[in-house]
Amino acid sequence: MRPTNSITLPQEIRTTGGRVRPAVRTVSEALGLIDQELPAELRSLPRWTFAKELLQMASSTGSKKDVEIASRQLRQALSNEGWLVE
């Protein structure tokens, strides 16, 4: 199992809106975005709690499939906020 900070997402996720970092490249960055950059009222929404659970799972398993699934949910949550660069 690799340390969390070395698990790279399948592709860089670019964001807009200025509320969160402009790019997310790793599982660690994605978890930091959720834990430290999202307002509390967003962080508690199901799309974000689900994304965090999937990212934590990907962090613990290091499985390529788990990382892909977590990345997909993160993209969906960002898209729902209007923050995803397509």
SELUM-783979 format. One record per residue: z, y, x of N, C-alpha, C, O in turn; residue number from 1. Coordinates in steps of 0.05 Angstrom, whole numbers, always signed. Example, Ala and Ser with C-alpha at 12.3 -4.5 7.8 and 13.67 -1.06 7.14 Angstrom:
REM residues 2
    n.c3    n.c2    n.c1   ca.c3   ca.c2   ca.c1    c.c3    c.c2    c.c1    o.c3    o.c2    o.c1  num
    +156    -114    +264    +156     -90    +246    +156     -66    +264    +169     -66    +285    1
    +142     -45    +257    +143     -21    +273    +157      +1    +258    +161     +23    +268    2
//
This chain:
REM residues 86
    n.c3    n.c2    n.c1   ca.c3   ca.c2   ca.c1    c.c3    c.c2    c.c1    o.c3    o.c2    o.c1  num
      +0     -24     +17      +0      +0      +0      +0     +25     +18     +15     +27     +37    1
     -17     +44     +11     -19     +69     +26      +1     +89     +16      +8     +89      -8    2
     +10    +108     +33     +27    +129     +23     +11    +147      +3     -13    +149      +5    3
     +26    +158     -16     +14    +174     -38      -5    +195     -28     -27    +198     -39    4
      +2    +209      -7     -14    +232      +2     -41    +224     +14     -59    +241     +17    5
     -45    +198     +20     -71    +190     +31     -89    +177     +10    -111    +169     +17    6
     -80    +175     -15     -97    +163     -36    -115    +185     -46    -107    +204     -60    7
    -141    +182     -40    -161    +202     -48    -172    +195     -75    -177    +172     -81    8
    -176    +215     -91    -189    +211    -117    -218    +204    -113    -229    +210     -92    9
    -230    +190    -133    -258    +182    -130    -277    +205    -124    -297    +202    -109   10
    -271    +229    -135    -286    +253    -128    -268    +277    -132    -250    +276    -149   11
    -273    +297    -117    -257    +322    -119    -260    +333    -148    -281    +333    -159   12
    -237    +342    -159    -237    +353    -186    -234    +383    -182    -214    +393    -171   13
    -254    +399    -192    -254    +428    -189    -243    +440    -215    -249    +430    -237   14
    -227    +461    -213    -215    +474    -236    -221    +504    -237    -229    +516    -217   15
    -218    +515    -261    -221    +543    -265    -195    +553    -279    -177    +538    -285   16
    -194    +579    -284    -172    +589    -300    -150    +603    -284    -135    +618    -295   17
    -149    +597    -258    -130    +611    -241    -101    +602    -244     -84    +610    -228   18
     -94    +586    -264     -67    +576    -268     -60    +554    -249     -37    +550    -242   19
     -80    +538    -241     -75    +515    -224     -94    +516    -200    -113    +531    -199   20
     -87    +500    -180    -103    +500    -155    -133    +496    -161    -140    +483    -181   21
    -151    +507    -145    -179    +506    -151    -192    +479    -147    -214    +473    -157   22
    -179    +461    -132    -190    +435    -127    -167    +414    -123    -147    +421    -112   23
    -172    +391    -134    -153    +369    -131    -168    +346    -117    -188    +337    -127   24
    -157    +337     -95    -171    +316     -79    -155    +290     -77    -167    +269     -73   25
    -129    +291     -81    -112    +267     -77     -93    +263    -100     -89    +281    -117   26
     -82    +239    -102     -62    +233    -122     -38    +251    -119     -28    +261    -139   27
     -30    +256     -95      -7    +274     -89     -12    +302    -100      +5    +314    -112   28
     -36    +313     -95     -43    +339    -105     -43    +340    -135     -34    +359    -148   29
     -53    +319    -148     -54    +317    -177     -26    +317    -188     -20    +331    -208   30
      -8    +302    -176     +20    +301    -186     +33    +328    -182     +49    +337    -199   31
     +28    +341    -159     +38    +368    -154     +28    +388    -175     +43    +406    -183   32
      +3    +386    -182      -8    +404    -202      +8    +401    -228     +15    +421    -241   33
     +13    +376    -237     +27    +372    -262     +56    +381    -260     +66    +394    -278   34
     +70    +373    -238     +98    +378    -236    +105    +407    -229    +126    +417    -237   35
     +88    +421    -214     +95    +447    -204     +78    +470    -214     +87    +493    -214   36
     +54    +465    -224     +36    +486    -231     +32    +490    -262     +25    +512    -271   37
     +37    +469    -277     +34    +471    -306     +58    +484    -318     +81    +478    -310   38
     +54    +501    -338     +77    +511    -354     +91    +487    -368     +77    +468    -375   39
    +117    +489    -372    +132    +468    -384    +121    +459    -411    +121    +435    -417   40
    +111    +478    -427    +102    +471    -453     +76    +454    -452     +71    +438    -470   41
     +60    +457    -431     +37    +440    -428     +45    +413    -416     +35    +392    -424   42
     +63    +414    -396     +71    +390    -382     +82    +369    -401     +80    +345    -395   43
     +93    +377    -423    +105    +358    -442     +85    +347    -463     +93    +330    -478   44
     +61    +357    -463     +41    +347    -481     +32    +318    -473     +31    +312    -450   45
     +26    +301    -493     +19    +274    -487      -4    +270    -467      -3    +252    -451   46
     -24    +288    -468     -46    +284    -449     -37    +287    -420     -47    +274    -402   47
     -17    +305    -416      -6    +309    -389     +14    +288    -381     +15    +279    -358   48
     +31    +280    -400     +51    +259    -393     +36    +233    -387     +44    +218    -369   49
     +14    +227    -402      -1    +203    -397     -15    +205    -369     -15    +186    -354   50
     -27    +228    -363     -40    +232    -337     -19    +227    -315     -25    +214    -295   51
      +5    +238    -318     +25    +235    -297     +33    +205    -294     +36    +196    -272   52
     +37    +191    -316     +44    +163    -315     +22    +147    -300     +28    +130    -283   53
      -3    +152    -307     -25    +138    -293     -27    +145    -264     -32    +128    -247   54
     -22    +170    -257     -22    +178    -228      +1    +165    -213      -3    +157    -190   55
     +24    +163    -226     +46    +150    -213     +40    +120    -208     +47    +109    -187   56
     +27    +108    -228     +19     +80    -225      -1     +77    -202      +2     +59    -186   57
     -20     +94    -201     -40     +94    -180     -27     +98    -153     -35     +85    -133   58
      -7    +115    -152      +8    +120    -127     +22     +95    -118     +23     +90     -94   59
     +34     +81    -137     +50     +58    -129     +32     +33    -122     +39     +18    -105   60
     +10     +30    -136      -7      +6    -131     -28     +11    -109     -35      -7     -94   61
     -39     +36    -108     -61     +42     -90     -87     +29     -99    -107     +31     -84   62
     -87     +17    -122    -111      +3    -132    -133     +23    -138    -128     +44    -151   63
    -157     +17    -129    -180     +34    -135    -184     +38    -165    -190     +60    -174   64
    -181     +17    -180    -184     +18    -209    -163     +37    -221    -170     +53    -238   65
    -138     +34    -212    -117     +51    -223    -122     +81    -216    -117     +98    -233   66
    -132     +86    -192    -138    +113    -184    -161    +125    -201    -160    +148    -209   67
    -181    +109    -206    -204    +118    -223    -194    +124    -251    -203    +144    -263   68
    -177    +107    -263    -167    +112    -290    -150    +137    -291    -153    +153    -309   69
    -133    +140    -271    -116    +164    -270    -132    +189    -267    -127    +210    -279   70
    -153    +188    -250    -170    +211    -246    -185    +219    -271    -187    +242    -277   71
    -194    +199    -286    -208    +204    -311    -189    +218    -331    -198    +237    -345   72
    -164    +209    -333    -145    +222    -352    -138    +250    -343    -136    +268    -359   73
    -136    +255    -317    -131    +282    -306    -154    +300    -314    -150    +323    -322   74
    -178    +291    -310    -202    +306    -317    -202    +313    -347    -208    +335    -355   75
    -194    +294    -364    -193    +298    -393    -172    +319    -400    -178    +337    -416   76
    -149    +317    -388    -128    +337    -393    -137    +365    -385    -132    +384    -399   77
    -149    +367    -361    -159    +393    -352    -180    +404    -370    -181    +427    -376   78
    -198    +386    -379    -219    +394    -398    -208    +404    -424    -218    +424    -435   79
    -187    +391    -434    -175    +400    -459    -163    +428    -457    -162    +443    -476   80
    -155    +436    -433    -144    +463    -428    -166    +483    -422    -161    +507    -421   81
    -191    +473    -419    -213    +491    -411    -213    +498    -382    -225    +518    -374   82
    -200    +481    -366    -197    +487    -337    -215    +469    -319    -214    +473    -295   83
    -230    +451    -330    -246    +433    -314    -274    +445    -309    -287    +455    -327   84
    -282    +445    -283    -309    +453    -276    -326    +428    -278    -321    +408    -264   85
    -345    +428    -296    -362    +405    -301    -382    +401    -278    -398    +382    -279   86
//
